[in-house]
Amino acid sequence: MSGYVVKVGKKGELYTPKKLRLQIGLDPGSELIAVVKGEEVILRKRKRITDLLDEDAIATVSEKEVKKERRILEKELFER
């Protein structure tokens, strides 16, 4: 795990070192998720839909399975 010094500007902006941005792929407009644990702040890069599409699939579903689930959901909605 790498440690970096991140400075805070007058208006609360966080200034991150270039090495950090390159290491985790931060580009202008990238978003971070901040988790607060006591006095610690954990920053995690928020994934974009394009990042998720590039990842390996965690499951596979056949067209037949999708159609079956759709019928079940349509039936449930119709009965409400």
SULPE-V207467 format. One line per field, one symbol per residue. psi: psi as a letter, one per 20 degrees, with the letter a starting at -180 (. if undefined). burial: b if it has 24 or more other C-alpha atoms within 12 Angstrom, else e. Layout:
psi=???
burial=???
This chain:
psi=pqpqppqprhjjqpoqqgggghhjlprpiqqqppppncjqppppppqrhhghhiqqqiqqprhghghghggggggghhi.
burial=eeeeeeeeeeeeeeeeeeeeeeeeeeeeeeeeeeeeeeeeeeeeeeeeeeeeeeeeeeeeeeeeeeeeeeeeeeeeeeee
